[in-house]
Amino acid sequence: MIKTRVGYTGGSTPAPTYRNLGDHTETLQIDYDPSKISYAQLLDVFWKSHDPHREAWSRQYMAAVFYGDEDQRSTAEKSKQAVASAAGEVYTRILPLAKFHRAEDYHQKYYLRQNIFLLREFQAMYPDADAFTDSTATARVNGYLGGHVAIEKVRRALDGLGLSSSANQRLLEAAER
């Protein structure tokens, strides 16, 4: 992953916020390098990361893939059909991407925001909220703290994050839990 950010899409409210979401859906936007991971591989991760057989109880929390072009739509539809063939009816929707609205700063990098020591160190590096959210390093560390990466990979990544040695140690301790 290059960048991740959370936000809202799929609705008509001009400037949605968490408190005034309107008809938007909470979403995750991912910038990725297609030479390292394909859109189809990202979809495989997506299908394994949620229960596609559960109906959404609200538009806000609807499970959906928002596609940006016809190739993405076709790939997403084929992956949905494969999941349905293997495991039954799928309620996850495949929808065109409308305007993406960033969520408020306090919603970005949820796991990283739970670790005050690491958060402060990154905020010193990225005092601008958008730069903090758009940092590849903060995206990676957020994933590490969320338990989504093997500890060996975290160890190998430490030198490239720009953290102090004490922050690297705290990151390892947190990622091992």
Summary of the structure (lengths in Angstrom):
residues: 177
radius of gyration: 17.5
end to end distance: 22.7
largest distance: 49.1
contacts: 470
relative contact order: 0.14
helix: 47%
strand: 14%
